[in-house]
Amino acid sequence: MSKITEEDRKEFNEKQKPIKAEIEEALKKEKEILAVMKNDTGGVEYKKLLLAEQMIYVSTLYIQINALSVHIMDTRNNDVLNDARKILYKAIIYLEEIVTAYVDCPYTDLVPNWERIANTPVEKRYYLVRKLGLAIQMLVDAFGDNSKWKWSFVEMRGRFTVVAKNLIDMKKASKDFFEPSSPEYDSTVLYVRLIKKLIDQSAQDYRDKYELSSRRIDDMKMAINFLLAQRRIAIVMGDKDDAEELKKKAAVWKGKMESDQKSGRVS
């Protein structure tokens, strides 16, 4: 890495100013919306959807500042990347407040949550989830492969996966998925395929974290819970073979966990 000159710093500071101004304006709007929500609880879930989208946008602005730092000064700006990481967690928390953070639960438990955002089309939910997933991947890429946050990103991605899953009414989706005449057919097919992929990846990520890093039982339990969540989708979608395979896989993983517990190879 070449020495950073004063000219480089000046150029970076000048170019980041308008981006920082956008961030400040967006965070100011967030405070205003939160203030309104304190006095008016009507449509609070829709406001939180808006806030989540706003936080995703803010995170990309922080990542943009880092890109400027890399381009102009050939150095990663860990401070703004950490700000982006915190903001993305805030986006996830807003969504958790709407549809819970339950990894695996009966769909009937989520019906009241779905009813409160019934006017938000599946297409809009799908694109919100895609934007959040893209922002998380941009952050992971910006930090690089050897980041100290490598294993903590398993949690971020896992929590993202959960809200992505819980945002869609799976009972309705299981019908629209097989009904090409449904106006939400295309969005539903894409959405269900995405969450199945995300859940599968989160299950494996938590298993890898357990095996290669933490050796913590709660990580392995989380991996198993994701498998069970994936099985629940297979059941509601009428895929009996996949549901049976996932049941067997979860049993094998649970057996491995219990064996490790007995041998004292876990914390």
Buried (B, 14 or more C-beta within 10 A) or exposed (E): EEEBEEEBEEBBEEBBEEBBEBBEEBBEBBEEBEEEBEEEEEBBBBBBBBBBBBBBBBBBBBBBBBBBBEEBBEBBBBEBBBBBBEBBBBBBBBBBBBBBBBBBBEBEEBEEBBEBBEEBEBBBBBBBBBBBBEBBEBBBEBBEEEBEBBBEBBBBBBBBBBBBBBBBBBEBBBBBBEEEEBEBBBBBBBBBEBBBEBBBBBBBBBBBBBBEEBBBBEBBBBBBBBBBBBBBBBBBBEBEEBBEBBBEBBEEBBEBBEEBEEEEEBE
